[in-house]
């Protein structure tokens, strides 16, 4: 059944949360991020990807909105993610989170929608914005559509950094507990194979959080507060226990990156802004 393509622009009720020091530390540990700034202490700050923890339930509010019309959550694919930091997230922060549905687009056989969660302090100070682009298989009009013209990709300049990351075999379980994302395709081999996967796959955001730790180490001098924006498009699956290589280039649009599996398949492409 097609999604409701006229629902874009809907804003949902805000939720207030308080950021806990233990949650910041637990998320970093589950992500394989050893940066000491994430440990409980006087200068503790959150990982650049940590906002997804509070954002996930609100992204779920948008996804499961009956007016939107997602019939089967197992048919959704997290295609893209963008997190913009206006200032670091710290323990004790009280944040007012407002979810919204930015847009809904017909893609013929499928459909996409963009959900946003904006985080501000009670006084209105902007803290971060996160956007998730979700593809829903079988939720388009079924009418053949000419693909929209895509902007030319940024031209790669010099290599800025190259680094390796290892995805622990138990990372999906750890990440599910720390992030709250218990989608069974990351935890239950039977469910994963039922939907056509070779087995459980790593959370896309878990992989991103692991790679973001590399951005902090290799691009930001170990300071997580220097990461102002991370944008990513997930292009293929990551199997727990595998190794990844990320290459970062300069470009005419800032720094861009690509993460590959050992077989050379690209699993993520995106951009990162460092202060």
VEXMAR-885969 format. One record per residue (C-alpha): residue in three letters; x negated, z, y; chain; residue number from 1. Coordinates in Angstrom, 3 decimals. Layout:
BEGIN
<node lumvo="Ala" X="X" Z="Z" Y="Y" sefi="A" balum="NUM"/>
...
# end
This chain:
BEGIN
<node lumvo="Unk" X="0.000" Z="0.000" Y="0.000" sefi="A" balum="1"/>
<node lumvo="Unk" X="-1.458" Z="-0.897" Y="3.422" sefi="A" balum="2"/>
<node lumvo="Unk" X="-2.536" Z="1.792" Y="5.851" sefi="A" balum="3"/>
<node lumvo="Unk" X="-0.674" Z="2.368" Y="9.079" sefi="A" balum="4"/>
<node lumvo="Unk" X="-2.648" Z="0.095" Y="11.399" sefi="A" balum="5"/>
<node lumvo="Unk" X="-0.781" Z="1.355" Y="14.484" sefi="A" balum="6"/>
<node lumvo="Unk" X="-1.886" Z="4.987" Y="14.128" sefi="A" balum="7"/>
<node lumvo="Unk" X="-5.236" Z="4.706" Y="15.936" sefi="A" balum="8"/>
<node lumvo="Unk" X="-5.601" Z="7.146" Y="18.811" sefi="A" balum="9"/>
<node lumvo="Unk" X="-3.809" Z="10.053" Y="17.138" sefi="A" balum="10"/>
<node lumvo="Unk" X="-5.252" Z="13.485" Y="18.008" sefi="A" balum="11"/>
<node lumvo="Unk" X="-4.800" Z="16.515" Y="15.743" sefi="A" balum="12"/>
<node lumvo="Unk" X="-4.645" Z="20.246" Y="16.352" sefi="A" balum="13"/>
<node lumvo="Unk" X="-8.035" Z="21.848" Y="17.141" sefi="A" balum="14"/>
<node lumvo="Unk" X="-9.637" Z="24.516" Y="14.986" sefi="A" balum="15"/>
<node lumvo="Unk" X="-12.033" Z="27.247" Y="16.121" sefi="A" balum="16"/>
<node lumvo="Unk" X="-15.010" Z="28.206" Y="13.947" sefi="A" balum="17"/>
<node lumvo="Unk" X="-18.006" Z="30.511" Y="14.332" sefi="A" balum="18"/>
<node lumvo="Unk" X="-21.356" Z="29.220" Y="13.068" sefi="A" balum="19"/>
<node lumvo="Unk" X="-22.977" Z="31.659" Y="10.627" sefi="A" balum="20"/>
<node lumvo="Unk" X="-26.741" Z="32.026" Y="10.247" sefi="A" balum="21"/>
<node lumvo="Unk" X="-26.385" Z="32.163" Y="6.462" sefi="A" balum="22"/>
<node lumvo="Unk" X="-24.505" Z="28.881" Y="6.397" sefi="A" balum="23"/>
<node lumvo="Unk" X="-27.244" Z="27.139" Y="8.411" sefi="A" balum="24"/>
<node lumvo="Unk" X="-29.887" Z="28.407" Y="5.992" sefi="A" balum="25"/>
<node lumvo="Unk" X="-27.819" Z="27.579" Y="2.899" sefi="A" balum="26"/>
<node lumvo="Unk" X="-27.152" Z="24.026" Y="4.062" sefi="A" balum="27"/>
<node lumvo="Unk" X="-30.837" Z="23.370" Y="4.669" sefi="A" balum="28"/>
<node lumvo="Unk" X="-31.775" Z="24.777" Y="1.263" sefi="A" balum="29"/>
<node lumvo="Unk" X="-29.139" Z="22.655" Y="-0.493" sefi="A" balum="30"/>
<node lumvo="Unk" X="-30.399" Z="19.604" Y="1.391" sefi="A" balum="31"/>
<node lumvo="Unk" X="-34.003" Z="20.103" Y="0.307" sefi="A" balum="32"/>
<node lumvo="Unk" X="-34.950" Z="20.734" Y="3.938" sefi="A" balum="33"/>
<node lumvo="Unk" X="-37.822" Z="23.270" Y="4.143" sefi="A" balum="34"/>
<node lumvo="Unk" X="-38.066" Z="23.405" Y="7.943" sefi="A" balum="35"/>
<node lumvo="Unk" X="-38.615" Z="27.074" Y="8.932" sefi="A" balum="36"/>
<node lumvo="Unk" X="-36.394" Z="26.669" Y="12.009" sefi="A" balum="37"/>
<node lumvo="Unk" X="-33.393" Z="26.670" Y="9.652" sefi="A" balum="38"/>
<node lumvo="Unk" X="-34.272" Z="30.092" Y="8.229" sefi="A" balum="39"/>
<node lumvo="Unk" X="-32.504" Z="33.157" Y="9.600" sefi="A" balum="40"/>
<node lumvo="Unk" X="-34.441" Z="34.407" Y="12.617" sefi="A" balum="41"/>
<node lumvo="Unk" X="-34.509" Z="34.513" Y="16.407" sefi="A" balum="42"/>
<node lumvo="Unk" X="-35.176" Z="30.777" Y="16.888" sefi="A" balum="43"/>
<node lumvo="Unk" X="-32.877" Z="29.502" Y="14.134" sefi="A" balum="44"/>
<node lumvo="Unk" X="-31.133" Z="26.163" Y="14.732" sefi="A" balum="45"/>
<node lumvo="Unk" X="-29.023" Z="23.975" Y="12.491" sefi="A" balum="46"/>
<node lumvo="Unk" X="-30.069" Z="20.802" Y="10.715" sefi="A" balum="47"/>
<node lumvo="Unk" X="-29.122" Z="17.621" Y="12.598" sefi="A" balum="48"/>
<node lumvo="Unk" X="-26.609" Z="16.908" Y="9.807" sefi="A" balum="49"/>
<node lumvo="Unk" X="-25.167" Z="20.453" Y="9.593" sefi="A" balum="50"/>
<node lumvo="Unk" X="-22.109" Z="19.670" Y="11.798" sefi="A" balum="51"/>
<node lumvo="Unk" X="-20.541" Z="17.898" Y="8.818" sefi="A" balum="52"/>
<node lumvo="Unk" X="-19.941" Z="21.293" Y="7.159" sefi="A" balum="53"/>
<node lumvo="Unk" X="-17.318" Z="22.327" Y="9.705" sefi="A" balum="54"/>
<node lumvo="Unk" X="-16.286" Z="18.726" Y="10.233" sefi="A" balum="55"/>
<node lumvo="Unk" X="-15.487" Z="17.916" Y="6.603" sefi="A" balum="56"/>
<node lumvo="Unk" X="-12.135" Z="19.740" Y="6.369" sefi="A" balum="57"/>
<node lumvo="Unk" X="-11.034" Z="18.135" Y="9.637" sefi="A" balum="58"/>
<node lumvo="Unk" X="-12.079" Z="14.686" Y="8.459" sefi="A" balum="59"/>
<node lumvo="Unk" X="-9.875" Z="15.557" Y="5.486" sefi="A" balum="60"/>
<node lumvo="Unk" X="-6.997" Z="16.335" Y="7.861" sefi="A" balum="61"/>
<node lumvo="Unk" X="-7.226" Z="12.778" Y="9.163" sefi="A" balum="62"/>
<node lumvo="Unk" X="-7.741" Z="11.185" Y="5.743" sefi="A" balum="63"/>
<node lumvo="Unk" X="-4.786" Z="12.979" Y="4.152" sefi="A" balum="64"/>
<node lumvo="Unk" X="-2.402" Z="12.426" Y="7.062" sefi="A" balum="65"/>
<node lumvo="Unk" X="0.718" Z="11.029" Y="5.379" sefi="A" balum="66"/>
<node lumvo="Unk" X="1.310" Z="8.802" Y="8.382" sefi="A" balum="67"/>
<node lumvo="Unk" X="-2.038" Z="7.106" Y="7.743" sefi="A" balum="68"/>
<node lumvo="Unk" X="-1.071" Z="6.289" Y="4.161" sefi="A" balum="69"/>
<node lumvo="Unk" X="-4.121" Z="6.912" Y="1.957" sefi="A" balum="70"/>
<node lumvo="Unk" X="-2.385" Z="7.069" Y="-1.435" sefi="A" balum="71"/>
<node lumvo="Unk" X="-5.382" Z="7.858" Y="-3.645" sefi="A" balum="72"/>
<node lumvo="Unk" X="-8.430" Z="9.683" Y="-2.201" sefi="A" balum="73"/>
<node lumvo="Unk" X="-10.534" Z="8.353" Y="-5.100" sefi="A" balum="74"/>
<node lumvo="Unk" X="-10.179" Z="4.894" Y="-3.548" sefi="A" balum="75"/>
<node lumvo="Unk" X="-12.039" Z="5.856" Y="-0.360" sefi="A" balum="76"/>
<node lumvo="Unk" X="-15.673" Z="5.021" Y="0.334" sefi="A" balum="77"/>
<node lumvo="Unk" X="-17.658" Z="6.724" Y="3.081" sefi="A" balum="78"/>
<node lumvo="Unk" X="-19.182" Z="3.692" Y="4.762" sefi="A" balum="79"/>
<node lumvo="Unk" X="-20.820" Z="4.983" Y="7.935" sefi="A" balum="80"/>
<node lumvo="Unk" X="-21.593" Z="8.238" Y="9.732" sefi="A" balum="81"/>
<node lumvo="Unk" X="-22.770" Z="8.972" Y="13.257" sefi="A" balum="82"/>
<node lumvo="Unk" X="-23.645" Z="12.385" Y="14.700" sefi="A" balum="83"/>
<node lumvo="Unk" X="-24.417" Z="12.797" Y="18.395" sefi="A" balum="84"/>
<node lumvo="Unk" X="-25.897" Z="16.085" Y="19.600" sefi="A" balum="85"/>
<node lumvo="Unk" X="-25.323" Z="17.176" Y="23.190" sefi="A" balum="86"/>
<node lumvo="Unk" X="-27.179" Z="20.400" Y="22.466" sefi="A" balum="87"/>
<node lumvo="Unk" X="-28.424" Z="22.177" Y="19.306" sefi="A" balum="88"/>
<node lumvo="Unk" X="-26.076" Z="24.150" Y="17.078" sefi="A" balum="89"/>
<node lumvo="Unk" X="-27.131" Z="27.789" Y="16.765" sefi="A" balum="90"/>
<node lumvo="Unk" X="-25.928" Z="30.829" Y="14.791" sefi="A" balum="91"/>
<node lumvo="Unk" X="-23.133" Z="32.650" Y="16.550" sefi="A" balum="92"/>
<node lumvo="Unk" X="-21.856" Z="29.545" Y="18.301" sefi="A" balum="93"/>
<node lumvo="Unk" X="-18.077" Z="29.577" Y="18.664" sefi="A" balum="94"/>
<node lumvo="Unk" X="-16.933" Z="25.964" Y="18.459" sefi="A" balum="95"/>
<node lumvo="Unk" X="-13.562" Z="24.362" Y="19.097" sefi="A" balum="96"/>
<node lumvo="Unk" X="-13.284" Z="21.333" Y="16.811" sefi="A" balum="97"/>
<node lumvo="Unk" X="-10.775" Z="18.600" Y="17.552" sefi="A" balum="98"/>
<node lumvo="Unk" X="-10.216" Z="15.818" Y="14.984" sefi="A" balum="99"/>
<node lumvo="Unk" X="-8.838" Z="12.439" Y="15.922" sefi="A" balum="100"/>
<node lumvo="Unk" X="-8.196" Z="9.027" Y="14.413" sefi="A" balum="101"/>
<node lumvo="Unk" X="-10.154" Z="6.557" Y="16.524" sefi="A" balum="102"/>
<node lumvo="Unk" X="-9.004" Z="3.332" Y="14.893" sefi="A" balum="103"/>
<node lumvo="Unk" X="-7.474" Z="1.742" Y="11.768" sefi="A" balum="104"/>
<node lumvo="Unk" X="-8.372" Z="-1.834" Y="10.834" sefi="A" balum="105"/>
<node lumvo="Unk" X="-7.016" Z="-4.295" Y="8.295" sefi="A" balum="106"/>
<node lumvo="Unk" X="-9.780" Z="-5.889" Y="6.195" sefi="A" balum="107"/>
<node lumvo="Unk" X="-7.565" Z="-8.007" Y="3.944" sefi="A" balum="108"/>
<node lumvo="Unk" X="-7.939" Z="-6.483" Y="0.478" sefi="A" balum="109"/>
<node lumvo="Unk" X="-9.007" Z="-3.167" Y="1.959" sefi="A" balum="110"/>
<node lumvo="Unk" X="-8.869" Z="-1.275" Y="5.225" sefi="A" balum="111"/>
<node lumvo="Unk" X="-11.109" Z="0.945" Y="7.318" sefi="A" balum="112"/>
<node lumvo="Unk" X="-10.454" Z="3.842" Y="9.623" sefi="A" balum="113"/>
<node lumvo="Unk" X="-12.734" Z="5.819" Y="11.923" sefi="A" balum="114"/>
<node lumvo="Unk" X="-12.256" Z="9.585" Y="12.137" sefi="A" balum="115"/>
<node lumvo="Unk" X="-13.901" Z="11.683" Y="14.845" sefi="A" balum="116"/>
<node lumvo="Unk" X="-14.521" Z="15.411" Y="15.216" sefi="A" balum="117"/>
<node lumvo="Unk" X="-15.555" Z="16.634" Y="18.675" sefi="A" balum="118"/>
<node lumvo="Unk" X="-17.146" Z="20.091" Y="18.936" sefi="A" balum="119"/>
<node lumvo="Unk" X="-17.112" Z="21.993" Y="22.236" sefi="A" balum="120"/>
<node lumvo="Unk" X="-17.504" Z="25.624" Y="23.251" sefi="A" balum="121"/>
<node lumvo="Unk" X="-14.418" Z="27.554" Y="24.386" sefi="A" balum="122"/>
<node lumvo="Unk" X="-15.527" Z="26.870" Y="27.970" sefi="A" balum="123"/>
<node lumvo="Unk" X="-15.605" Z="23.122" Y="27.279" sefi="A" balum="124"/>
<node lumvo="Unk" X="-19.371" Z="22.541" Y="26.913" sefi="A" balum="125"/>
<node lumvo="Unk" X="-19.913" Z="19.554" Y="24.605" sefi="A" balum="126"/>
<node lumvo="Unk" X="-21.998" Z="20.441" Y="21.527" sefi="A" balum="127"/>
<node lumvo="Unk" X="-21.681" Z="17.468" Y="19.172" sefi="A" balum="128"/>
<node lumvo="Unk" X="-19.504" Z="14.540" Y="18.159" sefi="A" balum="129"/>
<node lumvo="Unk" X="-19.325" Z="13.113" Y="14.664" sefi="A" balum="130"/>
<node lumvo="Unk" X="-17.746" Z="9.872" Y="13.516" sefi="A" balum="131"/>
<node lumvo="Unk" X="-17.004" Z="8.812" Y="9.939" sefi="A" balum="132"/>
<node lumvo="Unk" X="-16.072" Z="5.250" Y="9.040" sefi="A" balum="133"/>
<node lumvo="Unk" X="-14.064" Z="5.206" Y="5.815" sefi="A" balum="134"/>
<node lumvo="Unk" X="-13.251" Z="2.150" Y="3.694" sefi="A" balum="135"/>
<node lumvo="Unk" X="-10.107" Z="2.357" Y="1.562" sefi="A" balum="136"/>
<node lumvo="Unk" X="-10.004" Z="-0.051" Y="-1.364" sefi="A" balum="137"/>
<node lumvo="Unk" X="-6.694" Z="-1.844" Y="-1.857" sefi="A" balum="138"/>
<node lumvo="Unk" X="-5.227" Z="-0.553" Y="1.406" sefi="A" balum="139"/>
<node lumvo="Unk" X="-5.265" Z="-3.789" Y="3.407" sefi="A" balum="140"/>
<node lumvo="Unk" X="-2.436" Z="-6.201" Y="4.055" sefi="A" balum="141"/>
<node lumvo="Unk" X="-3.654" Z="-8.539" Y="1.316" sefi="A" balum="142"/>
<node lumvo="Unk" X="-3.726" Z="-11.373" Y="3.806" sefi="A" balum="143"/>
<node lumvo="Unk" X="-6.985" Z="-13.291" Y="3.856" sefi="A" balum="144"/>
<node lumvo="Unk" X="-8.902" Z="-12.599" Y="7.036" sefi="A" balum="145"/>
<node lumvo="Unk" X="-11.896" Z="-14.277" Y="8.579" sefi="A" balum="146"/>
<node lumvo="Unk" X="-14.726" Z="-11.769" Y="8.776" sefi="A" balum="147"/>
<node lumvo="Unk" X="-15.342" Z="-10.493" Y="12.291" sefi="A" balum="148"/>
<node lumvo="Unk" X="-18.515" Z="-11.687" Y="13.932" sefi="A" balum="149"/>
<node lumvo="Unk" X="-21.200" Z="-9.050" Y="13.570" sefi="A" balum="150"/>
<node lumvo="Unk" X="-23.733" Z="-8.329" Y="16.298" sefi="A" balum="151"/>
<node lumvo="Unk" X="-27.253" Z="-9.477" Y="15.549" sefi="A" balum="152"/>
<node lumvo="Unk" X="-29.291" Z="-6.695" Y="13.932" sefi="A" balum="153"/>
<node lumvo="Unk" X="-32.025" Z="-5.137" Y="16.052" sefi="A" balum="154"/>
<node lumvo="Unk" X="-35.388" Z="-6.818" Y="15.759" sefi="A" balum="155"/>
<node lumvo="Unk" X="-37.952" Z="-4.698" Y="13.955" sefi="A" balum="156"/>
<node lumvo="Unk" X="-41.101" Z="-3.784" Y="15.825" sefi="A" balum="157"/>
<node lumvo="Unk" X="-44.010" Z="-1.681" Y="14.611" sefi="A" balum="158"/>
<node lumvo="Unk" X="-43.681" Z="0.775" Y="11.738" sefi="A" balum="159"/>
<node lumvo="Unk" X="-43.367" Z="4.244" Y="13.257" sefi="A" balum="160"/>
<node lumvo="Unk" X="-43.275" Z="6.279" Y="10.043" sefi="A" balum="161"/>
<node lumvo="Unk" X="-42.942" Z="5.968" Y="6.283" sefi="A" balum="162"/>
<node lumvo="Unk" X="-42.140" Z="8.932" Y="4.056" sefi="A" balum="163"/>
<node lumvo="Unk" X="-40.916" Z="9.737" Y="0.550" sefi="A" balum="164"/>
<node lumvo="Unk" X="-38.063" Z="12.063" Y="-0.432" sefi="A" balum="165"/>
<node lumvo="Unk" X="-37.153" Z="13.372" Y="-3.887" sefi="A" balum="166"/>
<node lumvo="Unk" X="-33.497" Z="13.906" Y="-4.820" sefi="A" balum="167"/>
<node lumvo="Unk" X="-33.387" Z="16.902" Y="-7.152" sefi="A" balum="168"/>
<node lumvo="Unk" X="-31.289" Z="16.514" Y="-10.278" sefi="A" balum="169"/>
<node lumvo="Unk" X="-29.077" Z="19.448" Y="-9.301" sefi="A" balum="170"/>
<node lumvo="Unk" X="-28.736" Z="18.436" Y="-5.659" sefi="A" balum="171"/>
<node lumvo="Unk" X="-25.076" Z="17.329" Y="-5.950" sefi="A" balum="172"/>
<node lumvo="Unk" X="-24.071" Z="20.771" Y="-7.234" sefi="A" balum="173"/>
<node lumvo="Unk" X="-26.098" Z="22.593" Y="-4.587" sefi="A" balum="174"/>
<node lumvo="Unk" X="-24.882" Z="20.317" Y="-1.826" sefi="A" balum="175"/>
<node lumvo="Unk" X="-21.237" Z="20.626" Y="-2.888" sefi="A" balum="176"/>
<node lumvo="Unk" X="-21.436" Z="24.405" Y="-2.624" sefi="A" balum="177"/>
<node lumvo="Unk" X="-23.144" Z="24.388" Y="0.790" sefi="A" balum="178"/>
<node lumvo="Unk" X="-21.128" Z="21.564" Y="2.358" sefi="A" balum="179"/>
<node lumvo="Unk" X="-17.717" Z="22.146" Y="0.802" sefi="A" balum="180"/>
<node lumvo="Unk" X="-17.586" Z="18.555" Y="-0.486" sefi="A" balum="181"/>
<node lumvo="Unk" X="-16.440" Z="18.901" Y="-4.102" sefi="A" balum="182"/>
<node lumvo="Unk" X="-15.469" Z="15.269" Y="-4.672" sefi="A" balum="183"/>
<node lumvo="Unk" X="-15.638" Z="14.963" Y="-8.496" sefi="A" balum="184"/>
<node lumvo="Unk" X="-17.618" Z="11.693" Y="-8.413" sefi="A" balum="185"/>
<node lumvo="Unk" X="-20.581" Z="13.883" Y="-7.418" sefi="A" balum="186"/>
<node lumvo="Unk" X="-19.956" Z="16.573" Y="-10.024" sefi="A" balum="187"/>
<node lumvo="Unk" X="-18.016" Z="15.275" Y="-13.037" sefi="A" balum="188"/>
<node lumvo="Unk" X="-19.523" Z="12.416" Y="-15.102" sefi="A" balum="189"/>
<node lumvo="Unk" X="-16.144" Z="11.597" Y="-16.644" sefi="A" balum="190"/>
<node lumvo="Unk" X="-14.489" Z="11.077" Y="-13.275" sefi="A" balum="191"/>
<node lumvo="Unk" X="-17.482" Z="9.138" Y="-11.964" sefi="A" balum="192"/>
<node lumvo="Unk" X="-17.430" Z="6.686" Y="-14.873" sefi="A" balum="193"/>
<node lumvo="Unk" X="-13.633" Z="6.407" Y="-14.660" sefi="A" balum="194"/>
<node lumvo="Unk" X="-13.979" Z="4.903" Y="-11.163" sefi="A" balum="195"/>
<node lumvo="Unk" X="-16.741" Z="2.533" Y="-12.247" sefi="A" balum="196"/>
<node lumvo="Unk" X="-19.891" Z="4.497" Y="-11.416" sefi="A" balum="197"/>
<node lumvo="Unk" X="-22.812" Z="4.865" Y="-13.850" sefi="A" balum="198"/>
<node lumvo="Unk" X="-22.483" Z="8.649" Y="-13.648" sefi="A" balum="199"/>
<node lumvo="Unk" X="-22.465" Z="11.280" Y="-10.928" sefi="A" balum="200"/>
<node lumvo="Unk" X="-24.020" Z="10.068" Y="-7.694" sefi="A" balum="201"/>
<node lumvo="Unk" X="-25.534" Z="12.015" Y="-4.842" sefi="A" balum="202"/>
<node lumvo="Unk" X="-23.425" Z="12.773" Y="-1.788" sefi="A" balum="203"/>
<node lumvo="Unk" X="-24.147" Z="10.212" Y="0.902" sefi="A" balum="204"/>
<node lumvo="Unk" X="-24.396" Z="12.969" Y="3.498" sefi="A" balum="205"/>
<node lumvo="Unk" X="-26.633" Z="14.938" Y="1.150" sefi="A" balum="206"/>
<node lumvo="Unk" X="-29.013" Z="12.000" Y="0.987" sefi="A" balum="207"/>
<node lumvo="Unk" X="-28.818" Z="11.656" Y="4.764" sefi="A" balum="208"/>
<node lumvo="Unk" X="-29.591" Z="15.353" Y="5.289" sefi="A" balum="209"/>
<node lumvo="Unk" X="-32.646" Z="15.024" Y="3.037" sefi="A" balum="210"/>
<node lumvo="Unk" X="-33.889" Z="11.998" Y="4.956" sefi="A" balum="211"/>
<node lumvo="Unk" X="-33.114" Z="13.656" Y="8.296" sefi="A" balum="212"/>
<node lumvo="Unk" X="-35.555" Z="16.405" Y="7.347" sefi="A" balum="213"/>
<node lumvo="Unk" X="-38.149" Z="13.643" Y="7.197" sefi="A" balum="214"/>
<node lumvo="Unk" X="-37.165" Z="12.471" Y="10.672" sefi="A" balum="215"/>
<node lumvo="Unk" X="-37.761" Z="15.969" Y="12.011" sefi="A" balum="216"/>
<node lumvo="Unk" X="-41.124" Z="16.279" Y="10.277" sefi="A" balum="217"/>
<node lumvo="Unk" X="-42.518" Z="12.810" Y="10.981" sefi="A" balum="218"/>
<node lumvo="Unk" X="-40.873" Z="11.859" Y="14.288" sefi="A" balum="219"/>
<node lumvo="Unk" X="-39.961" Z="15.101" Y="16.064" sefi="A" balum="220"/>
<node lumvo="Unk" X="-43.031" Z="17.259" Y="15.456" sefi="A" balum="221"/>
<node lumvo="Unk" X="-41.051" Z="19.646" Y="13.262" sefi="A" balum="222"/>
<node lumvo="Unk" X="-38.520" Z="20.453" Y="16.007" sefi="A" balum="223"/>
<node lumvo="Unk" X="-34.916" Z="19.787" Y="14.849" sefi="A" balum="224"/>
<node lumvo="Unk" X="-33.600" Z="20.110" Y="18.415" sefi="A" balum="225"/>
<node lumvo="Unk" X="-35.316" Z="16.842" Y="19.359" sefi="A" balum="226"/>
<node lumvo="Unk" X="-32.975" Z="14.801" Y="17.151" sefi="A" balum="227"/>
<node lumvo="Unk" X="-30.197" Z="13.720" Y="19.482" sefi="A" balum="228"/>
<node lumvo="Unk" X="-28.434" Z="11.113" Y="17.365" sefi="A" balum="229"/>
<node lumvo="Unk" X="-28.361" Z="9.871" Y="13.785" sefi="A" balum="230"/>
<node lumvo="Unk" X="-26.326" Z="6.822" Y="12.792" sefi="A" balum="231"/>
<node lumvo="Unk" X="-26.217" Z="5.497" Y="9.236" sefi="A" balum="232"/>
<node lumvo="Unk" X="-24.497" Z="2.902" Y="7.079" sefi="A" balum="233"/>
<node lumvo="Unk" X="-24.422" Z="3.738" Y="3.373" sefi="A" balum="234"/>
<node lumvo="Unk" X="-25.182" Z="0.580" Y="1.403" sefi="A" balum="235"/>
<node lumvo="Unk" X="-25.674" Z="1.717" Y="-2.210" sefi="A" balum="236"/>
<node lumvo="Unk" X="-25.578" Z="4.741" Y="-4.481" sefi="A" balum="237"/>
<node lumvo="Unk" X="-28.322" Z="7.314" Y="-5.078" sefi="A" balum="238"/>
<node lumvo="Unk" X="-28.751" Z="8.796" Y="-8.543" sefi="A" balum="239"/>
<node lumvo="Unk" X="-29.804" Z="12.470" Y="-8.727" sefi="A" balum="240"/>
<node lumvo="Unk" X="-33.398" Z="12.850" Y="-9.880" sefi="A" balum="241"/>
<node lumvo="Unk" X="-34.618" Z="9.712" Y="-8.129" sefi="A" balum="242"/>
<node lumvo="Unk" X="-37.206" Z="9.172" Y="-5.408" sefi="A" balum="243"/>
<node lumvo="Unk" X="-36.552" Z="7.455" Y="-2.097" sefi="A" balum="244"/>
<node lumvo="Unk" X="-38.761" Z="5.850" Y="0.529" sefi="A" balum="245"/>
<node lumvo="Unk" X="-37.732" Z="5.691" Y="4.185" sefi="A" balum="246"/>
<node lumvo="Unk" X="-39.374" Z="3.366" Y="6.701" sefi="A" balum="247"/>
<node lumvo="Unk" X="-38.810" Z="3.762" Y="10.442" sefi="A" balum="248"/>
<node lumvo="Unk" X="-39.454" Z="0.957" Y="12.928" sefi="A" balum="249"/>
<node lumvo="Unk" X="-39.381" Z="0.697" Y="16.676" sefi="A" balum="250"/>
<node lumvo="Unk" X="-36.874" Z="-1.850" Y="18.002" sefi="A" balum="251"/>
<node lumvo="Unk" X="-35.300" Z="-3.122" Y="21.173" sefi="A" balum="252"/>
<node lumvo="Unk" X="-32.514" Z="-0.569" Y="20.556" sefi="A" balum="253"/>
<node lumvo="Unk" X="-34.635" Z="2.462" Y="19.738" sefi="A" balum="254"/>
<node lumvo="Unk" X="-35.863" Z="3.597" Y="16.332" sefi="A" balum="255"/>
<node lumvo="Unk" X="-34.197" Z="2.112" Y="13.258" sefi="A" balum="256"/>
<node lumvo="Unk" X="-34.683" Z="3.000" Y="9.604" sefi="A" balum="257"/>
<node lumvo="Unk" X="-34.112" Z="1.852" Y="6.051" sefi="A" balum="258"/>
<node lumvo="Unk" X="-34.103" Z="3.997" Y="2.898" sefi="A" balum="259"/>
<node lumvo="Unk" X="-34.714" Z="2.406" Y="-0.511" sefi="A" balum="260"/>
<node lumvo="Unk" X="-34.541" Z="3.406" Y="-4.163" sefi="A" balum="261"/>
<node lumvo="Unk" X="-37.511" Z="2.875" Y="-6.526" sefi="A" balum="262"/>
<node lumvo="Unk" X="-35.968" Z="-0.445" Y="-7.640" sefi="A" balum="263"/>
<node lumvo="Unk" X="-36.126" Z="-1.673" Y="-4.040" sefi="A" balum="264"/>
<node lumvo="Unk" X="-32.384" Z="-1.486" Y="-3.425" sefi="A" balum="265"/>
<node lumvo="Unk" X="-31.548" Z="-0.340" Y="0.101" sefi="A" balum="266"/>
<node lumvo="Unk" X="-29.270" Z="2.720" Y="0.073" sefi="A" balum="267"/>
<node lumvo="Unk" X="-29.072" Z="3.487" Y="3.804" sefi="A" balum="268"/>
<node lumvo="Unk" X="-29.797" Z="1.725" Y="7.090" sefi="A" balum="269"/>
<node lumvo="Unk" X="-29.394" Z="3.185" Y="10.521" sefi="A" balum="270"/>
<node lumvo="Unk" X="-30.838" Z="4.462" Y="13.752" sefi="A" balum="271"/>
<node lumvo="Unk" X="-32.259" Z="7.743" Y="15.019" sefi="A" balum="272"/>
<node lumvo="Unk" X="-32.804" Z="8.942" Y="18.590" sefi="A" balum="273"/>
<node lumvo="Unk" X="-35.576" Z="11.469" Y="19.222" sefi="A" balum="274"/>
<node lumvo="Unk" X="-36.105" Z="13.189" Y="22.577" sefi="A" balum="275"/>
# end
